[in-house]
Amino acid sequence: MFAAVGEWWTAFKAWSILCGILGTVPYVVIRFWRTGKYDPGSFVVMFIATSSLPTGFACLRAAMAGNPATLPSTWPEYVGAAGLGFVLFTMHWAWQAYKKAWREPRTQRPVRGAPPNVAQQ
């Protein structure tokens, strides 16, 4: 029994890591391409946010298919609302971060040896 749980948990962790990578890599590319900035802090937060999406969806699944005989009668509503809120918050945060990275113009770098107010064309 525990071997099956271990295999499931390993697959779940792998899925979370995959979601984190698939959510972060495009963000890093877009942010660097559009702004020319490299900010490891925002990359870490994006990875944490996107890798936690499977957990939010697991909360939603638990609300839909649990054993209410062993829990209070209103537990599915609480777990479902928490999972839905978690997923929506994460998706909103990720969307806002992508929009900010897309809209922010690339900063111009000064030309070497030029006066400080001359920017590279």
Secondary structure, 3 states (H helix, E strand, C coil): CHHHHHHHHHHHHHHHHHHHHHHHHHHHHHHHHHHCCCCHHHHHHHHHHHHCHHHHHHHHHHHHCCCHHHCCCCHHHHHHHHHHHHHHHHHHHHHHHHHHHHHCCCCCCECCCCCCCCECC
